[in-house]
Amino acid sequence: MAIGWTPDLSVGVERIDDQHKIWFDKANQLFEAGKQGKSREYIVQMLDFLDDYTKQHFKDEEKYMNSIKYPQIDAQQKMHASFIEELDKLRKEYDASGGNVSLIINANQMIINWLTNHISSMDKKIGAYAKTL
């Protein structure tokens, strides 16, 4: 399930939006790799990138929220921690399956769904709050 970032997902904070765009792009690359039966090593590299990028993005986003004294930062941090756990679980399932490509295709759907839902329901509120400052 390939899906791209669209302007309606804009948070209104350029750095966050730019990172979200890269996140969508890499998640879609992972989906395409699985669909095309690319090598396990390539898929592992993509999973590594998504894991590292996710952690960096959350760190950057939380730093920004702290800088503007965002009142819902605790809820965001809990959601971020939960998603990192989901990615870790996904990686373990992939490793245990010996590189099951269908797992990657299903994982892409989980990642994209989480991204679109989280951005729409949580992250957009950061931008709305920042505009009030």
C-alpha positions as CSV (number, residue, x, y, z in Angstrom):
1,M,0.0,0.0,0.0
2,A,2.0,2.9,-1.3
3,I,0.9,6.3,-0.2
4,G,2.6,9.7,-0.2
5,W,2.6,12.7,2.0
6,T,0.0,15.2,0.9
7,P,-0.5,18.9,1.9
8,D,-3.4,18.0,4.1
9,L,-0.9,16.2,6.4
10,S,1.0,19.4,6.9
11,V,1.7,20.3,10.5
12,G,2.7,23.8,9.6
13,V,6.2,23.4,11.0
14,E,8.6,23.1,8.1
15,R,11.2,20.8,9.8
16,I,8.5,18.4,11.0
17,D,6.8,18.4,7.6
18,D,10.0,17.8,5.8
19,Q,10.8,14.9,8.1
20,H,7.3,13.4,7.6
21,K,7.8,13.6,3.8
22,I,11.1,11.6,4.0
23,W,9.4,9.1,6.4
24,F,6.6,8.5,3.8
25,D,9.1,8.1,1.0
26,K,11.2,5.6,2.9
27,A,8.2,3.6,4.1
28,N,7.1,3.4,0.4
29,Q,10.6,2.3,-0.6
30,L,10.3,-0.5,1.9
31,F,6.9,-1.5,0.5
32,E,8.3,-1.6,-3.1
33,A,11.3,-3.6,-2.0
34,G,9.0,-6.2,-0.4
35,K,6.7,-6.2,-3.4
36,Q,9.6,-6.7,-5.9
37,G,11.2,-9.4,-3.8
38,K,14.4,-7.5,-3.3
39,S,17.2,-9.0,-1.2
40,R,16.8,-9.5,2.5
41,E,19.9,-7.3,3.0
42,Y,18.2,-4.4,1.2
43,I,15.1,-4.8,3.3
44,V,17.1,-5.0,6.5
45,Q,18.9,-1.7,5.5
46,M,15.5,-0.1,5.0
47,L,14.2,-1.3,8.4
48,D,17.4,0.0,10.0
49,F,16.9,3.4,8.3
50,L,13.3,3.6,9.4
51,D,14.2,2.6,13.0
52,D,17.0,5.2,13.2
53,Y,15.0,7.9,11.4
54,T,11.9,7.4,13.5
55,K,13.9,7.8,16.7
56,Q,15.7,10.9,15.4
57,H,12.4,12.4,14.2
58,F,10.7,11.8,17.5
59,K,13.7,13.3,19.3
60,D,13.5,16.4,17.1
61,E,9.8,16.7,17.4
62,E,9.9,16.4,21.1
63,K,12.7,19.0,21.3
64,Y,10.5,21.4,19.3
65,M,7.5,20.7,21.5
66,N,9.6,21.4,24.6
67,S,10.9,24.7,23.0
68,I,7.3,25.9,22.6
69,K,6.1,24.4,25.9
70,Y,3.5,22.3,24.1
71,P,0.9,21.2,26.7
72,Q,0.3,17.8,25.2
73,I,3.9,16.6,25.0
74,D,3.3,13.8,27.5
75,A,0.6,12.2,25.3
76,Q,2.9,12.6,22.2
77,Q,5.8,11.0,24.0
78,K,3.7,8.0,25.0
79,M,2.5,7.6,21.4
80,H,6.1,7.8,20.1
81,A,7.3,5.2,22.6
82,S,4.5,2.9,21.6
83,F,5.3,3.2,17.9
84,I,9.0,2.5,18.5
85,E,7.9,-0.7,20.4
86,E,5.8,-1.6,17.4
87,L,8.7,-1.1,15.0
88,D,10.9,-3.2,17.3
89,K,8.3,-6.0,17.3
90,L,8.0,-5.8,13.6
91,R,11.8,-6.1,13.2
92,K,11.9,-9.2,15.5
93,E,9.1,-10.8,13.6
94,Y,10.9,-10.1,10.3
95,D,14.1,-11.6,11.6
96,A,12.3,-14.6,13.1
97,S,10.5,-15.3,9.8
98,G,13.8,-15.4,7.9
99,G,12.9,-12.5,5.8
100,N,9.2,-13.0,5.0
101,V,8.3,-10.5,2.3
102,S,4.6,-10.6,3.0
103,L,5.4,-9.4,6.5
104,I,7.1,-6.3,5.0
105,I,4.1,-5.6,2.8
106,N,1.7,-5.8,5.8
107,A,4.2,-3.8,7.9
108,N,4.1,-1.0,5.4
109,Q,0.4,-0.7,5.8
110,M,0.8,-0.6,9.5
111,I,3.4,2.1,9.3
112,I,1.5,4.3,6.8
113,N,-1.7,4.0,8.7
114,W,0.1,5.0,11.9
115,L,1.7,7.9,10.2
116,T,-1.4,9.3,8.6
117,N,-3.5,8.8,11.8
118,H,-0.8,10.2,14.1
119,I,-0.1,13.2,12.0
120,S,-3.8,13.9,11.5
121,S,-4.9,13.4,15.1
122,M,-1.8,14.5,17.1
123,D,0.9,16.3,15.2
124,K,-1.3,18.8,13.5
125,K,-2.2,20.1,16.9
126,I,1.4,21.0,17.4
127,G,1.3,23.3,14.4
128,A,-2.1,24.8,15.6
129,Y,-0.6,25.5,19.0
130,A,2.5,27.0,17.6
131,K,0.4,29.5,15.5
132,T,-1.1,30.8,18.8
133,L,2.3,31.8,20.1
